[in-house]
């Protein structure tokens, strides 16, 4: 090929590559624009304060109610329950893999956790229906086990791989000298783990938890299938709940285009977006803090 | 005496951590055991080669299988070129300035956006604004957008591992930057890129939330596979059979069979990725 042609091809592709970089910006911009535009359309009809503080969600009633509190409370209960299960298990597993497991065992455990992460959410939701729900119904003597506890157990399973992977990285990254200093003054392995390694890895572990929370809040299919989806103000783990994601998934298929109800679902999505963004940004902040701390 | 009790406590401590690890593995075992033990009897040549019949209470799952294959294909055709090109831009061209930092921050944010929001975006952009309607192409592009951040991140990691001396060698013998990328960098990073692509597609193939309102259908007559029409997909089929079907108990065996086929597909894709990564690491050493 002529030199000139090669050179112009080079310049041409430089712009092609750059354009794809800008496409990513356009994608995030597009998502934001969609959320903002539709939320504004919603707030033309319903006062933002009524939306955020209303305690009843019933858009199909004669006088439609667009109160978000039950939805936010549902998401919070399920996520909180999931974290109570997943945090100790996740940190325990991360500590075991990083500090106790032999290299050979590590080579088995790490792919196992990747496999767990690979299971589609709809399959986990299906397990919620056929395994967890009858289990809960039997143990708690309920007519069915489609409730917040079911969702929490499933979300814990879904958040565990994220928590384990990030926490394991953090524990692994704690400098060896810290541990040696601790052993040097006579501490046992466990004491070193609890009093030295985990505190030193704390920002990374907090990051792991925040990323797990982000994953749990945004998860749709498992909660949609396993929590019963009753639009009531939940009072405990055995209540049926309808999370923000499940509400969007159920109602978007039924609403007419560009009605108040349609816009309301985008307003929920905006709140959901802000919540997951906050969780992920907190996670990232702690990861960076952890890196800076140990780079110094 | 002190020694003995110390030894005991250290065993208990070790046991606690081991127990939590075993519990995590137990979750995976439960999922696989439940689905394999109850789905295996359903599995047959007919099950994967016949279309659903009698209101989906009989027949196979050929239609959702075809739908998922075509859907993943569209996702791949869209997300691979754009994702790889964006990673090349970030890794090979971009300077460290505000634009690059904004793009990187956007990618991190996009990978944390819940999949249902991608579904809403696909609905607003492809189905409504661009008038594709609820269709295979709208759903495929939606999943393509969802996959983009993962492809970019994994490709960038693969490009990062190529030593600078490789680039300099190509440039020194007179190759232009584009030729260096096309003939030297991409081929050397190929296995890393492929690993990321296969893992991303396995995730996309199992996604349900983004296709709920962009084109997945309850039932389709025959096998159809036109890009402008609605389609059946394995994950949506499983969701529908286990929660929406009018006789849920009757179709439970088919739901197990569908779940089994779905996790087999996803695990096979994952194993492929592990294999590529393993071979690559071996060659590297």
Interface residues (C-beta under 8 A of the other chain):
Chain A: X6 X7 X9 X10 X13 X14 X16 X17 X18 X20 X21 X22 X23 X24 X25 X27 X28 X30 X31 X34 X35 X38 X88 X89 X90 X92 X93 X95 X96 X97 X99 X100 X101 X109 X111 X112 X113 X114 X115 X116 X118 X119 X120 X121 X122 X123 X124 X125 X126 X127 X129 X130 X131 X157 X160 X164 X188 X189 X190 X214 X217 X218 X219 X220 X221 X224 X225 X245 X248 X249 X252 X253 X257 X265 X266 X269 X272 X273 X276 X277 X279 X280 X284
Chain B: X6 X9 X10 X13 X14 X16 X17 X18 X19 X20 X21 X23 X24 X25 X27 X28 X30 X31 X34 X35 X82 X85 X86 X88 X89 X90 X92 X93 X94 X99 X100 X102 X103 X106 X107 X108 X109 X110 X112 X113 X114 X115 X116 X117 X118 X119 X120 X121 X123 X124 X125 X128 X145 X148 X149 X152 X176 X177 X178 X179 X181 X202 X203 X205 X206 X207 X208 X209 X212 X213 X235 X236 X238 X239 X242 X243 X252 X255 X259 X262 X263 X266 X267 X270 X274
